[in-house]
Amino acid sequence: MTEDTITISPGPNFKTAMLLAILADALQIVVFPIFAPGAISPADDILDFGIGAAMIYLLGWHWEFLPSFVAKLVPGVDLVPFWTLAVANVYRKTKRIAVTTHVSQQEQPKLEGPHHP
């Protein structure tokens, strides 16, 4: 690996958040429709609030989490894995910010000490 290369690996918080997101989406898409069809499902709502709280705890607040809550108001949209997409988008955004920060740090001139003749 060269000095110019920056690598960002998903840390334990991102891995945990992604695992929780996948499990929540799987429950909402496969299991919950069997027990509680329709838009009003207490188990689905409790899961969403719990996952939302876990995501904020693990990754901090991100606007990407809002569609997962709002999607419950639109019938049929529950079939989209919003939690998984939100975590993936937060990771992508975090990676982009880190790379941009790294590049801007490289572009700034380095301060050198005074030159003595």
ROFIBA-519040 format. One record per atom (N, C-alpha, C): residue in one letter; atom name; x, y, z. Coordinates in Angstrom, 1 decimal, padded with zeros to 4 digits. Layout:
% residues N
("A" "CA" (X Y Z));
...
END
This chain:
% residues 117
("M" "N" (000.8 -001.2 000.0));
("M" "CA" (000.0 000.0 000.0));
("M" "C" (000.9 001.2 000.0));
("T" "N" (000.5 002.2 -000.8));
("T" "CA" (001.3 003.4 -000.9));
("T" "C" (000.9 004.4 000.1));
("E" "N" (001.7 005.5 000.3));
("E" "CA" (001.3 006.5 001.3));
("E" "C" (000.1 007.3 000.8));
("D" "N" (-000.2 007.4 -000.5));
("D" "CA" (-001.3 008.2 -001.0));
("D" "C" (-002.6 007.4 -000.9));
("T" "N" (-002.6 006.2 -000.6));
("T" "CA" (-003.8 005.4 -000.5));
("T" "C" (-004.5 005.6 000.8));
("I" "N" (-005.8 005.8 000.7));
("I" "CA" (-006.6 005.8 002.0));
("I" "C" (-007.6 004.7 001.9));
("T" "N" (-007.7 003.9 003.0));
("T" "CA" (-008.7 002.8 003.0));
("T" "C" (-009.6 003.1 004.2));
("I" "N" (-010.8 002.8 004.0));
("I" "CA" (-011.8 002.9 005.0));
("I" "C" (-012.5 001.6 005.1));
("S" "N" (-012.4 001.0 006.2));
("S" "CA" (-013.1 -000.3 006.4));
("S" "C" (-014.3 -000.1 007.4));
("P" "N" (-015.3 -000.8 007.2));
("P" "CA" (-016.4 -000.7 008.1));
("P" "C" (-016.0 -001.2 009.5));
("G" "N" (-016.2 -000.3 010.5));
("G" "CA" (-015.8 -000.7 011.8));
("G" "C" (-016.9 -001.5 012.4));
("P" "N" (-016.7 -001.9 013.7));
("P" "CA" (-017.7 -002.7 014.4));
("P" "C" (-019.1 -002.1 014.4));
("N" "N" (-019.2 -000.7 014.6));
("N" "CA" (-020.5 -000.1 014.6));
("N" "C" (-021.2 -000.2 013.3));
("F" "N" (-020.5 -000.1 012.2));
("F" "CA" (-021.1 -000.2 010.8));
("F" "C" (-021.5 -001.7 010.6));
("K" "N" (-020.7 -002.6 011.0));
("K" "CA" (-021.0 -004.0 010.8));
("K" "C" (-022.3 -004.4 011.6));
("T" "N" (-022.3 -003.9 012.9));
("T" "CA" (-023.5 -004.2 013.7));
("T" "C" (-024.7 -003.6 013.1));
("A" "N" (-024.6 -002.3 012.7));
("A" "CA" (-025.7 -001.6 012.1));
("A" "C" (-026.2 -002.3 010.9));
("M" "N" (-025.3 -002.8 010.0));
("M" "CA" (-025.8 -003.5 008.8));
("M" "C" (-026.4 -004.8 009.1));
("L" "N" (-025.9 -005.5 010.1));
("L" "CA" (-026.5 -006.8 010.5));
("L" "C" (-027.9 -006.5 011.0));
("L" "N" (-028.1 -005.5 011.9));
("L" "CA" (-029.4 -005.2 012.5));
("L" "C" (-030.4 -004.7 011.3));
("A" "N" (-029.9 -003.9 010.4));
("A" "CA" (-030.7 -003.5 009.3));
("A" "C" (-031.2 -004.6 008.5));
("I" "N" (-030.3 -005.6 008.1));
("I" "CA" (-030.7 -006.7 007.3));
("I" "C" (-031.7 -007.6 008.1));
("L" "N" (-031.5 -007.8 009.3));
("L" "CA" (-032.5 -008.6 010.1));
("L" "C" (-033.8 -007.9 010.2));
("A" "N" (-033.8 -006.6 010.4));
("A" "CA" (-035.1 -005.8 010.5));
("A" "C" (-035.8 -005.9 009.2));
("D" "N" (-035.1 -005.6 008.1));
("D" "CA" (-035.8 -005.7 006.8));
("D" "C" (-036.3 -007.1 006.5));
("A" "N" (-035.6 -008.1 006.8));
("A" "CA" (-036.0 -009.5 006.6));
("A" "C" (-037.3 -009.7 007.4));
("L" "N" (-037.3 -009.3 008.7));
("L" "CA" (-038.5 -009.5 009.5));
("L" "C" (-039.7 -008.7 008.9));
("Q" "N" (-039.5 -007.5 008.5));
("Q" "CA" (-040.6 -006.7 007.9));
("Q" "C" (-041.1 -007.2 006.6));
("I" "N" (-040.2 -007.7 005.8));
("I" "CA" (-040.6 -008.2 004.5));
("I" "C" (-041.2 -009.6 004.5));
("V" "N" (-040.6 -010.5 005.3));
("V" "CA" (-041.0 -011.9 005.2));
("V" "C" (-041.9 -012.3 006.3));
("V" "N" (-041.6 -012.0 007.6));
("V" "CA" (-042.3 -012.5 008.7));
("V" "C" (-043.5 -011.7 009.1));
("F" "N" (-043.4 -010.4 009.3));
("F" "CA" (-044.5 -009.6 009.8));
("F" "C" (-045.7 -009.6 008.9));
("P" "N" (-045.6 -009.6 007.6));
("P" "CA" (-046.9 -009.6 006.8));
("P" "C" (-047.7 -010.8 007.0));
("I" "N" (-047.1 -011.9 007.5));
("I" "CA" (-047.9 -013.1 007.8));
("I" "C" (-048.8 -012.9 009.0));
("F" "N" (-048.3 -012.2 010.0));
("F" "CA" (-049.0 -012.1 011.3));
("F" "C" (-049.9 -010.8 011.3));
("A" "N" (-049.5 -009.8 010.7));
("A" "CA" (-050.2 -008.5 010.8));
("A" "C" (-050.3 -007.8 009.4));
("P" "N" (-051.2 -008.2 008.5));
("P" "CA" (-051.3 -007.5 007.3));
("P" "C" (-051.8 -006.1 007.4));
("G" "N" (-051.4 -005.2 006.5));
("G" "CA" (-051.9 -003.9 006.5));
("G" "C" (-050.9 -002.9 007.1));
("A" "N" (-051.2 -001.6 007.0));
("A" "CA" (-050.2 -000.6 007.4));
("A" "C" (-050.1 -000.5 008.9));
("I" "N" (-051.1 -000.8 009.6));
("I" "CA" (-051.0 -000.7 011.1));
("I" "C" (-050.6 -002.0 011.7));
("S" "N" (-049.4 -002.1 012.1));
("S" "CA" (-048.8 -003.3 012.7));
("S" "C" (-048.0 -002.8 013.9));
("P" "N" (-048.5 -003.1 015.2));
("P" "CA" (-047.7 -002.7 016.3));
("P" "C" (-046.3 -003.3 016.4));
("A" "N" (-046.2 -004.6 016.0));
("A" "CA" (-044.8 -005.2 016.0));
("A" "C" (-043.9 -004.5 015.0));
("D" "N" (-044.4 -004.1 013.9));
("D" "CA" (-043.6 -003.4 012.8));
("D" "C" (-043.2 -002.1 013.3));
("D" "N" (-044.1 -001.3 014.0));
("D" "CA" (-043.8 000.0 014.5));
("D" "C" (-042.8 -000.1 015.6));
("I" "N" (-042.9 -001.1 016.5));
("I" "CA" (-042.0 -001.2 017.6));
("I" "C" (-040.6 -001.5 017.1));
("L" "N" (-040.6 -002.4 016.1));
("L" "CA" (-039.3 -002.8 015.4));
("L" "C" (-038.6 -001.6 014.8));
("D" "N" (-039.4 -000.8 014.1));
("D" "CA" (-038.9 000.4 013.5));
("D" "C" (-038.3 001.4 014.5));
("F" "N" (-039.0 001.7 015.5));
("F" "CA" (-038.5 002.6 016.6));
("F" "C" (-037.3 002.1 017.2));
("G" "N" (-037.3 000.8 017.5));
("G" "CA" (-036.1 000.1 018.1));
("G" "C" (-034.9 000.2 017.2));
("I" "N" (-035.1 -000.2 015.9));
("I" "CA" (-034.0 -000.1 015.0));
("I" "C" (-033.5 001.3 014.7));
("G" "N" (-034.4 002.2 014.7));
("G" "CA" (-034.1 003.6 014.5));
("G" "C" (-033.2 004.1 015.7));
("A" "N" (-033.6 003.8 016.9));
("A" "CA" (-032.8 004.1 018.1));
("A" "C" (-031.4 003.5 018.0));
("A" "N" (-031.4 002.2 017.6));
("A" "CA" (-030.1 001.5 017.5));
("A" "C" (-029.2 002.1 016.5));
("M" "N" (-029.8 002.5 015.3));
("M" "CA" (-029.0 003.1 014.3));
("M" "C" (-028.4 004.5 014.7));
("I" "N" (-029.2 005.3 015.4));
("I" "CA" (-028.7 006.6 015.9));
("I" "C" (-027.6 006.3 017.0));
("Y" "N" (-027.8 005.3 017.8));
("Y" "CA" (-026.8 005.0 018.8));
("Y" "C" (-025.5 004.6 018.2));
("L" "N" (-025.6 003.7 017.2));
("L" "CA" (-024.4 003.1 016.5));
("L" "C" (-023.7 004.1 015.6));
("L" "N" (-024.5 004.8 014.8));
("L" "CA" (-023.9 005.6 013.7));
("L" "C" (-024.1 007.1 013.9));
("G" "N" (-024.9 007.5 014.8));
("G" "CA" (-025.3 008.9 015.0));
("G" "C" (-026.5 009.3 014.1));
("W" "N" (-026.9 010.5 014.2));
("W" "CA" (-028.1 010.9 013.4));
("W" "C" (-027.7 011.2 012.0));
("H" "N" (-028.5 010.6 011.1));
("H" "CA" (-028.4 010.8 009.6));
("H" "C" (-029.7 010.9 009.0));
("W" "N" (-029.9 011.8 008.0));
("W" "CA" (-031.1 012.0 007.3));
("W" "C" (-031.6 010.8 006.6));
("E" "N" (-030.7 009.9 006.3));
("E" "CA" (-031.0 008.7 005.5));
("E" "C" (-031.9 007.8 006.3));
("F" "N" (-032.0 007.9 007.6));
("F" "CA" (-032.9 007.1 008.4));
("F" "C" (-034.4 007.5 008.3));
("L" "N" (-034.7 008.7 007.9));
("L" "CA" (-036.1 009.2 007.8));
("L" "C" (-036.9 008.4 006.8));
("P" "N" (-036.5 008.0 005.6));
("P" "CA" (-037.3 007.3 004.7));
("P" "C" (-037.8 005.9 005.3));
("S" "N" (-037.1 005.3 006.2));
("S" "CA" (-037.5 004.1 006.8));
("S" "C" (-038.7 004.3 007.7));
("F" "N" (-038.8 005.4 008.3));
("F" "CA" (-040.0 005.7 009.1));
("F" "C" (-041.2 006.2 008.2));
("V" "N" (-040.9 007.0 007.3));
("V" "CA" (-042.0 007.6 006.4));
("V" "C" (-042.6 006.5 005.5));
("A" "N" (-041.8 005.5 005.1));
("A" "CA" (-042.2 004.5 004.2));
("A" "C" (-043.4 003.7 004.8));
("K" "N" (-043.5 003.6 006.1));
("K" "CA" (-044.6 002.9 006.7));
("K" "C" (-046.0 003.5 006.4));
("L" "N" (-046.0 004.7 006.0));
("L" "CA" (-047.3 005.4 005.7));
("L" "C" (-047.8 005.1 004.3));
("V" "N" (-046.9 004.5 003.4));
("V" "CA" (-047.3 004.2 002.1));
("V" "C" (-047.5 002.7 001.9));
("P" "N" (-048.7 002.3 001.6));
("P" "CA" (-048.9 000.8 001.4));
("P" "C" (-048.0 000.2 000.3));
("G" "N" (-047.5 -000.9 000.6));
("G" "CA" (-046.7 -001.6 -000.4));
("G" "C" (-045.2 -001.3 -000.4));
("V" "N" (-044.9 -000.1 000.2));
("V" "CA" (-043.5 000.3 000.2));
("V" "C" (-042.7 -000.5 001.3));
("D" "N" (-043.3 -001.2 002.1));
("D" "CA" (-042.6 -002.0 003.1));
("D" "C" (-041.8 -003.1 002.5));
("L" "N" (-042.0 -003.3 001.2));
("L" "CA" (-041.2 -004.4 000.5));
("L" "C" (-039.8 -003.9 000.1));
("V" "N" (-039.5 -002.7 000.3));
("V" "CA" (-038.2 -002.1 000.0));
("V" "C" (-037.3 -002.2 001.3));
("P" "N" (-036.1 -002.7 001.3));
("P" "CA" (-035.3 -002.8 002.5));
("P" "C" (-034.7 -001.5 002.9));
("F" "N" (-035.5 -000.6 003.4));
("F" "CA" (-035.0 000.8 003.7));
("F" "C" (-033.9 000.8 004.7));
("W" "N" (-034.0 000.0 005.7));
("W" "CA" (-032.9 000.1 006.8));
("W" "C" (-031.6 -000.3 006.2));
("T" "N" (-031.5 -001.3 005.4));
("T" "CA" (-030.3 -001.8 004.8));
("T" "C" (-029.8 -000.7 003.8));
("L" "N" (-030.6 -000.1 003.0));
("L" "CA" (-030.2 000.9 002.1));
("L" "C" (-029.7 002.2 002.9));
("A" "N" (-030.4 002.5 004.0));
("A" "CA" (-030.0 003.7 004.8));
("A" "C" (-028.6 003.5 005.3));
("V" "N" (-028.3 002.3 005.9));
("V" "CA" (-027.0 002.0 006.5));
("V" "C" (-025.9 002.0 005.4));
("A" "N" (-026.2 001.4 004.2));
("A" "CA" (-025.2 001.4 003.1));
("A" "C" (-025.0 002.8 002.7));
("N" "N" (-026.0 003.7 002.6));
("N" "CA" (-025.8 005.1 002.2));
("N" "C" (-025.0 005.9 003.2));
("V" "N" (-025.2 005.6 004.5));
("V" "CA" (-024.5 006.3 005.5));
("V" "C" (-023.0 005.9 005.4));
("Y" "N" (-022.7 004.7 005.1));
("Y" "CA" (-021.3 004.2 005.0));
("Y" "C" (-020.7 004.9 003.7));
("R" "N" (-021.5 004.9 002.6));
("R" "CA" (-021.0 005.5 001.4));
("R" "C" (-020.6 007.0 001.6));
("K" "N" (-021.6 007.7 002.3));
("K" "CA" (-021.4 009.1 002.5));
("K" "C" (-020.2 009.3 003.5));
("T" "N" (-020.0 008.5 004.5));
("T" "CA" (-018.9 008.6 005.4));
("T" "C" (-017.6 008.4 004.7));
("K" "N" (-017.6 007.4 003.8));
("K" "CA" (-016.4 007.1 003.1));
("K" "C" (-016.0 008.2 002.2));
("R" "N" (-017.0 008.8 001.5));
("R" "CA" (-016.7 010.0 000.6));
("R" "C" (-016.2 011.2 001.4));
("I" "N" (-016.8 011.4 002.5));
("I" "CA" (-016.3 012.6 003.4));
("I" "C" (-014.9 012.3 003.8));
("A" "N" (-014.6 011.1 004.2));
("A" "CA" (-013.2 010.8 004.7));
("A" "C" (-012.2 010.9 003.5));
("V" "N" (-012.5 010.5 002.3));
("V" "CA" (-011.6 010.6 001.2));
("V" "C" (-011.5 012.1 000.8));
("T" "N" (-012.6 012.9 000.8));
("T" "CA" (-012.5 014.3 000.5));
("T" "C" (-011.6 015.0 001.5));
("T" "N" (-011.8 014.7 002.8));
("T" "CA" (-011.0 015.3 003.8));
("T" "C" (-009.5 015.0 003.7));
("H" "N" (-009.2 013.7 003.3));
("H" "CA" (-007.8 013.3 003.1));
("H" "C" (-007.2 014.0 001.9));
("V" "N" (-007.9 014.2 000.9));
("V" "CA" (-007.4 014.9 -000.3));
("V" "C" (-007.2 016.3 000.0));
("S" "N" (-008.1 017.0 000.7));
("S" "CA" (-008.0 018.4 001.0));
("S" "C" (-006.8 018.6 001.9));
("Q" "N" (-006.5 017.7 002.8));
("Q" "CA" (-005.3 017.8 003.7));
("Q" "C" (-004.0 017.7 002.9));
("Q" "N" (-004.0 016.9 001.9));
("Q" "CA" (-002.8 016.7 001.0));
("Q" "C" (-002.6 018.0 000.2));
("E" "N" (-003.6 018.7 -000.2));
("E" "CA" (-003.5 019.8 -001.1));
("E" "C" (-003.0 021.1 -000.3));
("Q" "N" (-003.2 021.1 001.0));
("Q" "CA" (-002.7 022.3 001.7));
("Q" "C" (-001.2 022.4 001.8));
("P" "N" (-000.6 023.5 001.7));
("P" "CA" (000.8 023.6 001.7));
("P" "C" (001.3 023.3 003.1));
("K" "N" (002.5 022.7 003.1));
("K" "CA" (003.1 022.3 004.4));
("K" "C" (003.9 023.5 004.9));
("L" "N" (003.7 023.7 006.2));
("L" "CA" (004.4 024.8 006.8));
("L" "C" (005.9 024.4 007.1));
("E" "N" (006.8 025.2 006.8));
("E" "CA" (008.1 024.9 007.0));
("E" "C" (008.7 025.9 008.0));
("G" "N" (009.7 025.6 008.7));
("G" "CA" (010.3 026.5 009.6));
("G" "C" (011.0 027.6 008.9));
("P" "N" (011.5 028.6 009.6));
("P" "CA" (012.2 029.8 008.9));
("P" "C" (013.4 029.3 008.3));
("H" "N" (013.7 029.9 007.1));
("H" "CA" (014.9 029.6 006.4));
("H" "C" (016.1 030.5 006.8));
("H" "N" (017.2 029.9 007.1));
("H" "CA" (018.3 030.6 007.5));
("H" "C" (019.4 030.6 006.4));
("P" "N" (019.9 031.8 006.0));
("P" "CA" (020.9 031.8 004.9));
("P" "C" (022.1 031.2 005.3));
END
